[in-house]
Amino acid sequence: MPTASQAEKTRTLRHSGVVRVTHWLTFFAFVALAVTGGLIVISHPRFYWGEVGNVNTKPLFVIPIPSSRGTVPNGYSYEMPDENGWSRYLHFEAAWVAVLTGLVYGIYGLWSGHFRRDLIPERRDWTWRAYRDRIQKYLRRTIPDDGPDRAEERSYNVLQRTAYIVVIFGLFPLMIWTGLAMSPAFTAAFPWTVELLGGRQSARTIHFFVTWLLLLFLIVHVAMVAMAGFWSRVRGMITGYRRDSEEAP
Amino acid sequence: MKPESTSPITRRKLIRGGVAAVAGIGGLAAADRLAKRYGLIPPDGKGIYGPGETLTYACQRLLTTRTPAREFSRSMISKNPFANAVARPNDAFKKLQADGFRDWRLMVDGTVAHPMSLSLTDLKALGVHSQITEVACEEGWSYIAEWIGTPLSGVLREAGVLPQTRYIVYNSFEEGAWESIDMQDAGDPHTLLTMGMNDGELPVPFGGPLRLRLPRQLGYKSLKYINHITATDDIRKFGKGKGGVDPEYGYSWYAGM
């Protein structure tokens, strides 16, 4: 039976248990939120700016799809089935999963040093040059003959760190904020949460745009994982370990 | 491949995990008992969406107690409010409408000391209030209007609601349309039995002659053509026990979110 120190030579702990569990909970919650959010939008695929907006007011933009309501004047005679009931139930349940998971992850990230160690860009990278160099590296797709950057096997580069920081501390909180700003009871208690955004319809429109930013992140994230070796990375996020032998090309 | 003899699970981890699991289950059980005791579980708080629905309702009840709905300035009243689709009025309704709704009655019964039947004139005599609030539909659209009427709380006070009452059930003239709210929303000064809109009578497409406006919840709880209110201590006795026709159709009972 190998001792612990022997095992360390062949397997490296890449992701802690909290990171792995919260990663997948967030993933499932996000998929549920995105799908049900899309279904809810179908009932009124028009967007506005300001406090109010309805079929009698001028929209900011309209998504040219059939609606699940006959009252929406969009030129289609076809009406989609109404899925709002269960979609709204699941949307808010998944939102709770995302929020509670985010709380656990946030507390853990501060307490364990995960944010400081793994996500905040390293001091030497706090320059435009660091970003530019990294982007150029990606564009050239230079994988040197001696395999991928060994340092990147253990830690994230400045672009990855920035992307994660923006998603975790920017987009997800903005999603929760704009979501709550559409709640008539919540805004009764905290009116500034909707007033700061410019009104209820503005909150809805921002909620919609941030969804696309998060979907863009998901696509790039999965593409990067695929380029780095999809199953080895996915296994790493499930078991936490990656065998060192897999790191060589 | 190496055999999995290097399991990362140690005895310490097992003990720690066990303690966390026991604490978690104990915490959930305690939360469930507290929620039941303080009425924080909505009538549709069962099934797969029950946990999310209960969390939303309980948190909003704890956070938004006694905070009035947002009100707006007169200049923000929507020029072209949207009435939404309504069922075609039947003959009985048209007959009442032809008489200017003189014979429209609001029945009040259930767990009240004095069941009664009120005309629109009786309702106005209880005191007329106005508010400029937003109607927000679950579909996403909204508009602002001035709503004029008498607060539901005044009617309930007049009828003498008994202390065991937990919900107010309200029915529409429209066959099969009914909803319910808890006592906190029923007692909210903004919960208005609305008879006027924007300085005129409440138009029929907007719910005239009588609509229950509930600005702290989404539009579908603001039922149109109200003609019957029942106070109750047991919501399970009504319909399928989910507290309204919308929950029976698959929409959440609590629409503050």
Interface residues (C-beta under 8 A of the other chain):
Chain A: M1 P2 A4 A7 T10 R11 I40 V41 S43 H44 R46 Y48 E51 V52 G53 N54 V55 N56 T57 R69 G70 T71 N84 G85 W86 R88 Y89 L90 F92 E93 A94 A95 W96 M182 S183 P184 A185 F186 T187 A188 A189 P191 V194 R200 Q201 R204 G240 Y241
Chain B: K2 S5 T6 P8 I48 Y49 P51 G52 E53 L55 T56 Q60 L63 T64 T67 P68 A69 R70 F72 M76 S78 N80 P81 F82 N84 A85 E134 A136 C137 E138 E139 G140 W141 S142 Y143 I144 P215 R216 Q217 L218 Y249 G250 Y251 S252 G256 M257
